[in-house]
Amino acid sequence: MHGRNLLTVHEVAEALKVKETTIRTWIRDRRLRAIKMGKEYRVDADDLESFIQDHTNH
């Protein structure tokens, strides 16, 4: 885990200009990888970058 940049659902939503509920739906549907930490999810910055690349090449 050392050196990983983990983003909150709020940070991911702001970066992608979508609602937090959209991010949670993508996580629940396994479209976006996330780690559950307690009651909250965190998204690795590398996973977010992969998600963006996968959805901008179409």
N, C-alpha and C positions, 0 to 999 in steps of 0.2 A: 504493500500500500504506500510505502514511502515514495514521495515525489508525485503522486497522482493528484490531479486537479479535479476535485469533485464539486459539482455544481448543484445547487438546490433547484427544486422544481420552479421556483420563482425566477431564478437567474436564467434557466433554460427558456422559460416562457418569454421573458423580456428579450432575450437574444433572438428568438425566432418570431417575435411580435405576434404571439398567440396567447390565448388564455391558459391559466394554470390547469384548468379542468381538461383542456385539450392534451396537455403534456401527460397528465395522469391517465387519460384514456389510452394514449399511445403506449405508456408503460404497462398498463393493465393488459392491453392487447398484444404485448410483447413486440411491438413495432420499434420501440426505443428501449435499449438496455438500461437498467437502473439497479442500484443496490439499495435495499431497504435497511435503514439505520434507525432502529426504534420505530417510531410512527411515521417517519419521513423517508422520502426517497432522495437519493443522490445519483447524479448522472456523471459518469467519467467524461471529461472533456474530449478524449479520443473517441469515445462511443458517440458523442454528439456530432463530432466532425464526420465520422463514418455515416451517420444517419443523414446528415446534410448532403454529403456527396452522393449517397444512394438516391436521394430524392431530387437532386438537381440535374442528374444525368439522363432524365427521362423526357 
